[in-house]
């Protein structure tokens, strides 16, 4: 798996990684200083089934945990991934 990158503005952020010239991404919005909303996860058809989206959610969860943030998963994919991984649910 390739390196996952992160870019963040004042209120919005993005994780992404490129695999075989295809980019998968996860976007989020900050809610105050203590929460983020995972808005959207996009994985191109060429990367489906390769764990690209799950890795993005995992990175967002790990960063939120490290930064003491709570996650509101509005994105259906992120919500499903977090519900499957009980070890990630401490950030909810």
VOROKOL-359157 format. One record per residue: residue number from 1; residue in three letters; y, z, x of N, C-alpha, C in turn. Coordinates in pm, whole numbers. Layout:
<atoms>
<NUM "ALA" <Y Z X> <Y Z X> <Y Z X>>
...
</atoms>
This chain:
<atoms>
<1 "UNK" <-118 0 85> <0 0 0> <123 0 89>>
<2 "UNK" <224 -70 47> <346 -80 125> <434 42 105>>
<3 "UNK" <538 50 184> <632 160 175> <711 152 44>>
<4 "UNK" <729 266 -18> <810 274 -139> <952 309 -100>>
<5 "UNK" <1048 233 -149> <1189 253 -117> <1257 321 -235>>
<6 "UNK" <1369 386 -205> <1448 453 -309> <1595 425 -286>>
<7 "UNK" <1665 394 -393> <1810 377 -389> <1865 455 -507>>
<8 "UNK" <1977 524 -483> <2034 604 -590> <2184 593 -591>>
<9 "UNK" <2238 574 -710> <2382 575 -729> <2423 710 -783>>
<10 "UNK" <2539 714 -844> <2591 839 -896> <2506 895 -1011>>
<11 "UNK" <2456 807 -1098> <2379 856 -1212> <2246 784 -1232>>
<12 "UNK" <2223 675 -1162> <2099 599 -1179> <2031 578 -1045>>
<13 "UNK" <1900 560 -1052> <1823 538 -930> <1709 442 -954>>
<14 "UNK" <1647 405 -844> <1542 304 -850> <1445 325 -735>>
<15 "UNK" <1317 314 -763> <1212 308 -662> <1154 168 -669>>
<16 "UNK" <1115 114 -556> <1051 -18 -557> <967 -35 -433>>
<17 "UNK" <872 -123 -444> <798 -169 -327> <755 -313 -349>>
<18 "UNK" <743 -381 -239> <708 -523 -241> <568 -540 -185>>
<19 "UNK" <486 -611 -260> <349 -639 -218> <327 -789 -235>>
<20 "UNK" <290 -855 -128> <263 -999 -134> <376 -1076 -202>>
<21 "UNK" <499 -1045 -167> <620 -1109 -219> <650 -1079 -366>>
<22 "UNK" <583 -981 -424> <609 -939 -561> <666 -798 -557>>
<23 "UNK" <765 -771 -642> <831 -640 -642> <798 -563 -769>>
<24 "UNK" <748 -441 -750> <726 -347 -859> <837 -243 -851>>
<25 "UNK" <887 -198 -968> <996 -101 -963> <988 0 -1076>>
<26 "UNK" <1052 113 -1052> <1068 219 -1150> <1214 258 -1148>>
<27 "UNK" <1275 269 -1265> <1416 309 -1271> <1427 444 -1341>>
<28 "UNK" <1532 518 -1306> <1555 648 -1367> <1704 675 -1379>>
<29 "UNK" <1735 772 -1464> <1872 815 -1486> <1878 965 -1465>>
<30 "UNK" <1979 1011 -1395> <1999 1155 -1376> <2060 1214 -1502>>
<31 "UNK" <2013 1332 -1539> <2068 1408 -1651> <2117 1540 -1592>>
<32 "UNK" <2245 1546 -1569> <2299 1664 -1502> <2243 1678 -1361>>
<33 "UNK" <2231 1800 -1317> <2183 1825 -1181> <2037 1868 -1176>>
<34 "UNK" <1972 1881 -1293> <1838 1938 -1294> <1729 1849 -1351>>
<35 "UNK" <1765 1731 -1405> <1665 1647 -1469> <1687 1499 -1438>>
<36 "UNK" <1575 1425 -1445> <1584 1279 -1443> <1502 1226 -1561>>
<37 "UNK" <1546 1113 -1611> <1471 1041 -1714> <1412 917 -1647>>
<38 "UNK" <1280 905 -1650> <1219 781 -1604> <1232 682 -1719>>
<39 "UNK" <1316 580 -1697> <1350 483 -1801> <1250 369 -1815>>
<40 "UNK" <1206 317 -1701> <1134 190 -1705> <1050 174 -1579>>
<41 "UNK" <933 119 -1597> <847 79 -1485> <811 -67 -1508>>
<42 "UNK" <832 -149 -1406> <801 -292 -1417> <708 -332 -1304>>
<43 "UNK" <596 -390 -1341> <498 -437 -1244> <465 -583 -1278>>
<44 "UNK" <489 -674 -1185> <457 -816 -1211> <307 -835 -1237>>
<45 "UNK" <275 -934 -1316> <134 -963 -1347> <48 -973 -1222>>
<46 "UNK" <103 -1028 -1116> <26 -1046 -992> <-16 -914 -929>>
<47 "UNK" <50 -804 -966> <19 -674 -908> <-55 -581 -1003>>
<48 "UNK" <-76 -624 -1124> <-143 -538 -1222> <-285 -505 -1176>>
<49 "UNK" <-324 -381 -1201> <-458 -337 -1162> <-471 -296 -1017>>
<50 "UNK" <-360 -295 -944> <-365 -261 -801> <-302 -124 -772>>
<51 "UNK" <-263 -52 -877> <-207 81 -859> <-60 84 -822>>
<52 "UNK" <7 -29 -829> <147 -36 -787> <236 54 -873>>
<53 "UNK" <220 49 -1004> <301 131 -1093> <270 279 -1078>>
<54 "UNK" <144 313 -1067> <104 453 -1052> <163 514 -925>>
<55 "UNK" <166 437 -819> <224 486 -693> <373 514 -707>>
<56 "UNK" <443 431 -785> <585 454 -808> <607 583 -886>>
<57 "UNK" <526 604 -990> <539 728 -1068> <506 848 -981>>
<58 "UNK" <402 838 -902> <365 948 -813> <479 983 -718>>
<59 "UNK" <542 883 -661> <654 908 -569> <770 975 -643>>
<60 "UNK" <802 928 -764> <910 988 -842> <878 1134 -874>>
<61 "UNK" <755 1162 -910> <714 1300 -940> <724 1387 -815>>
<62 "UNK" <674 1336 -704> <679 1414 -579> <823 1440 -535>>
<63 "UNK" <910 1341 -547> <1050 1362 -511> <1117 1461 -605>>
<64 "UNK" <1089 1450 -735> <1146 1543 -832> <1102 1686 -799>>
<65 "UNK" <976 1703 -770> <923 1835 -734> <994 1889 -610>>
<66 "UNK" <1006 1806 -508> <1070 1848 -382> <1217 1883 -402>>
<67 "UNK" <1281 1818 -498> <1424 1840 -523> <1450 1941 -634>>
<68 "UNK" <1343 1999 -689> <1357 2098 -794> <1404 2042 -926>>
<69 "UNK" <1368 1916 -955> <1411 1849 -1078> <1297 1846 -1179>>
<70 "UNK" <1334 1839 -1304> <1238 1817 -1412> <1245 1670 -1453>>
<71 "UNK" <1134 1618 -1502> <1122 1476 -1539> <1103 1463 -1689>>
<72 "UNK" <1179 1372 -1748> <1161 1333 -1887> <1109 1189 -1883>>
<73 "UNK" <981 1168 -1910> <924 1033 -1900> <939 954 -2030>>
<74 "UNK" <1051 883 -2046> <1069 799 -2164> <991 669 -2154>>
<75 "UNK" <969 623 -2034> <889 501 -2012> <744 529 -2054>>
<76 "UNK" <688 448 -2143> <550 472 -2189> <448 472 -2075>>
<77 "UNK" <467 386 -1976> <373 383 -1863> <380 513 -1785>>
<78 "UNK" <500 558 -1751> <516 682 -1675> <462 800 -1754>>
<79 "UNK" <489 802 -1883> <440 911 -1968> <287 915 -1967>>
<80 "UNK" <223 800 -1977> <77 793 -1975> <21 837 -1840>>
<81 "UNK" <85 794 -1731> <38 833 -1598> <48 984 -1577>>
<82 "UNK" <159 1041 -1618> <178 1185 -1600> <79 1262 -1687>>
<83 "UNK" <51 1213 -1806> <-45 1283 -1892> <-186 1276 -1835>>
<84 "UNK" <-218 1173 -1759> <-350 1159 -1696> <-366 1247 -1573>>
<85 "UNK" <-256 1286 -1513> <-260 1363 -1388> <-206 1503 -1413>>
<86 "UNK" <-295 1595 -1442> <-251 1732 -1471> <-175 1794 -1355>>
<87 "UNK" <-202 1750 -1234> <-133 1804 -1116> <13 1760 -1107>>
<88 "UNK" <53 1666 -1190> <193 1619 -1192> <272 1686 -1303>>
<89 "UNK" <207 1753 -1394> <274 1800 -1514> <366 1919 -1494>>
<90 "UNK" <368 1975 -1375> <459 2086 -1348> <606 2040 -1346>>
<91 "UNK" <628 1910 -1336> <767 1860 -1332> <820 1828 -1472>>
<92 "UNK" <737 1841 -1573> <782 1812 -1711> <871 1924 -1762>>
</atoms>
